[in-house]
């Protein structure tokens, strides 16, 4: 039976969450192509250089926070309901949706207000051009910070619905192992609860009172540290849902089964332990943080390569099993037997391939010494466009081709466009990110509408600066086209009438090596959460204590602009 017929209430919730995420994707992609054309000088007629930073803020917040959080909520809602075979607690789940939506509206209105010129509200101009990294001393309207806080709080409430579903399931199935998809969802949420403490304290205790004028100064180093306590784990909040898809759905799309359930559980436990105590690697150049603690962050970040490498092995083995089930032979020729013409499979595989490239550039970011070469250059957005921009975003779009028919009961429309879309996105990202990485090696800065200096000219390390700019513009335009193609398919599918028999089978086959082959201690959330908190206390305790020792608001900084 189709998911929508088995769980109609949960399907309605998932559709609503996906709809908001798709709208955020569309607006964020539009802002992205405006950025790419403006920064490279190809076309500057859309916005002024002053408004560029508002567009950049909207692009980052709508894609990295709103699109991701709402899509993850929808995916996790589907995964828990499907694997536990029950409707989610509707009151809790819908409360989470409305809280997140309210926060999104507040944040979006404050950002757009900076472009259209809105009147003063609460004694402050309605604007927010503080970028996605919204720490002090740059200040936004209070509505922006309140909206960001509500998005986080809403995601917490959504997690309560997942845990309540597990508690109900366990009361009916005592002694049973937690189904893998639910295990992945809950482990991700535990990591999210732990890692969002920092940004919640930053926003609620400091930025909201500061933006309202209740306090005059804040300590920029403290707010930066609290943000980056959250700012790197959020990458794994994006990636772990993609891993859920790669581990549990992608093998089925390839015609096979997951190679190892135990390895998947180990990977998610490793992310719970190691995702948070790494934030100082974003602050290598910050004074006031002892170098020893930056070294700890670097070491922990390098340890995070382990779960990624385990994932590469397990997912490739699972996909190869599927190809050989389809009759493939040879060491590498089995790749030709995979269903590259199916958009869900092709998109997920291309996302995984691009993530591997992002992992290599991430090692440069993580190293204390070599990071100084690319710090605050356009190399950095080149890197995270491979992670959130492809590993997550392309996986989300690809799996929507498989999942949306199940939550609507409607056949996927515009199949030709859907088939081409992952390849358009992949080529666009390869072109743009390649140029960004090379431009970063040349020292070209990020976060600026005017990447030039008086009496100074950048020299390309590989290729010319002019060629890199054109490549970034072409890649950004292709990414916008790819997003538009996806949204056309989704709009046509969602607006179509239900009819005919669906060809999508939502059943997930049992892994080759099941949960019974792994120790039960992997399911001990209390143990792993306690160890994660201990590692965080070691990595962050003394530096934070030192920052607070001279006063919560000292050394203080007034808001910028003053």
Beta strands, then each sheet from edge to edge (+ up, - down):
strand 1: 120-121
strand 2: 124-125
sheet 1: 1+ 2-
end
